[in-house]
Amino acid sequence: MSSITIETDDTTVVIHTRAQPLAVLDAVTAAPPAPSHPASTSANHTVTDYGSVIDHAGGLEWQREPFPDEMTWEESDKACRALQLGGHTDWRLPTRIELLTLVDDTRYEPAIDTERFPNTPSTWFWTSTPRASAPSGFAWIVNFSYGLSNYDLRDSSFRVRAVRGASRQ
């Protein structure tokens, strides 16, 4: 007679059989089951008490509420670099790819999580990404009404939200 013993932290099961075992395993470590749906994005973010949102998955920290006024691209770049928030002074204008990560395709007007990012108007926001065909005159913008992306003259005025962390082009 053969026996098979299965042990967990709090249970031991012994199975006796007359047949010979097909294989002997010293130990088996089972991986936890895969989730049936992706983890909630809220688990990947922390809202700080000093006015920012930390995106743990993307490695970025975002200004929670945007600057209150529209600015030109140059004014936006300067305002982000001058921002002192949470004891940090390395804020910058986000790239187009970075800013598009804030777009929530399940929402509109504004197309963003308004619990994490309150007071976000349904309008265009500057990015640091220049338009490839005319980099000195145009830069990419992202619209938080429906999540659109486009480009415009750097002399135009739009809203701004700063970010800090390693730049993703």
C-alpha positions in Angstrom: 0.0 0.0 0.0 1.2 3.5 -0.8 0.2 6.8 0.6 0.3 10.4 -0.6 0.6 13.2 2.0 -0.5 16.8 1.2 0.4 19.4 3.8 -0.6 23.1 4.1 0.1 25.5 6.9 -2.9 24.3 8.9 -4.0 21.0 7.3 -2.5 17.6 6.5 -4.3 15.2 4.2 -3.1 11.6 3.8 -4.4 9.5 0.9 -3.8 5.7 1.1 -3.9 3.7 -2.1 -3.2 0.2 -3.2 -1.7 1.5 -6.5 1.9 2.7 -6.9 2.3 6.5 -7.3 3.0 7.7 -10.8 5.5 10.3 -9.4 6.9 11.6 -6.2 7.0 15.3 -5.5 9.1 16.7 -2.7 7.2 20.1 -2.7 4.8 21.9 -4.9 4.4 25.7 -4.7 1.2 26.8 -6.3 1.1 30.3 -7.8 -2.0 32.3 -6.7 -4.8 32.2 -9.3 -4.7 34.9 -11.9 -7.3 37.6 -11.4 -10.3 37.3 -13.6 -10.1 41.0 -14.4 -7.3 43.6 -14.1 -6.6 45.2 -10.7 -8.4 48.4 -10.0 -6.4 51.5 -11.1 -7.1 53.0 -7.7 -4.7 50.4 -6.2 -1.9 51.9 -8.3 -2.4 55.5 -7.1 -1.8 57.3 -3.9 -3.3 60.8 -3.3 -0.9 62.7 -1.0 -1.9 65.2 1.6 0.2 67.9 -0.1 -1.6 68.0 -3.4 -0.2 65.3 -5.7 -1.1 61.9 -7.0 1.5 59.2 -7.1 1.2 56.7 -10.0 3.0 53.6 -8.7 2.6 51.7 -12.0 4.0 54.5 -14.1 6.6 55.8 -11.6 5.3 59.4 -11.9 3.9 61.9 -9.5 1.3 64.3 -10.7 0.1 67.7 -9.6 -3.4 66.9 -8.3 -5.1 70.1 -9.4 -3.9 71.9 -12.5 -2.6 75.5 -12.5 -5.7 77.8 -12.4 -4.9 79.8 -15.6 -4.3 79.1 -19.2 -0.7 79.8 -20.4 1.4 79.7 -23.5 3.7 76.7 -23.9 6.8 78.7 -22.7 4.9 80.0 -19.6 3.7 76.5 -18.9 7.2 75.1 -19.1 8.5 77.8 -16.7 5.5 77.4 -14.3 6.1 73.6 -14.0 9.9 74.0 -13.5 9.2 76.6 -10.8 6.6 74.6 -9.0 7.5 73.6 -5.4 5.0 71.0 -4.2 5.5 68.4 -1.4 9.1 69.5 -0.9 10.0 68.6 -4.5 11.4 71.1 -7.0 11.9 68.7 -10.0 8.4 69.3 -11.6 8.2 69.5 -15.3 5.7 69.6 -18.2 4.6 66.1 -19.1 5.2 64.4 -22.4 2.2 63.6 -24.6 2.5 59.9 -23.8 2.5 60.6 -20.0 -0.4 63.0 -20.1 -2.5 60.5 -22.1 -2.1 58.0 -19.3 -4.5 60.2 -17.3 -7.2 59.9 -19.8 -10.0 57.7 -18.6 -11.8 56.3 -21.7 -14.9 55.4 -19.5 -15.5 59.1 -18.7 -16.1 62.3 -20.6 -16.3 66.0 -19.8 -13.9 65.5 -18.2 -12.3 62.3 -19.4 -10.3 61.8 -16.2 -10.8 60.3 -12.7 -12.2 63.3 -10.9 -11.8 61.8 -7.4 -8.0 61.7 -7.9 -7.8 64.7 -10.1 -10.5 67.2 -9.0 -11.2 70.5 -10.7 -9.9 69.3 -14.1 -11.6 71.3 -16.7 -12.8 69.7 -20.0 -10.3 71.5 -22.1 -6.8 71.3 -23.7 -3.6 70.8 -21.7 0.0 71.4 -22.8 2.6 68.7 -23.2 6.3 69.0 -23.6 6.3 67.0 -26.8 7.1 69.1 -29.9 5.4 68.5 -33.2 8.1 66.6 -35.3 7.6 68.7 -38.5 7.8 72.1 -36.7 9.3 71.6 -33.3 10.0 75.3 -32.6 6.5 76.5 -33.4 4.1 73.7 -32.3 3.7 71.3 -29.4 1.2 68.5 -28.7 -1.8 69.0 -26.5 -4.3 66.7 -24.8 -8.0 67.4 -24.4 -9.7 66.2 -21.3 -13.2 66.6 -22.6 -13.1 63.4 -24.6 -9.4 62.3 -24.4 -8.3 63.7 -27.8 -4.7 64.6 -28.7 -3.7 67.3 -31.3 -1.0 69.9 -31.7 -1.2 73.7 -31.7 1.0 76.8 -31.9 3.2 77.3 -28.8 1.9 80.9 -28.6 -1.7 79.6 -27.9 -2.9 79.4 -24.3 -4.0 76.1 -22.6 -4.2 74.6 -19.2 -1.3 72.9 -17.5 -0.7 70.0 -15.0 2.9 69.3 -13.8 4.5 65.9 -13.4 7.8 64.6 -11.8 9.7 61.4 -12.4 11.7 59.9 -15.2 10.4 61.2 -18.6 8.7 58.8 -20.9 8.8 60.0 -24.5 
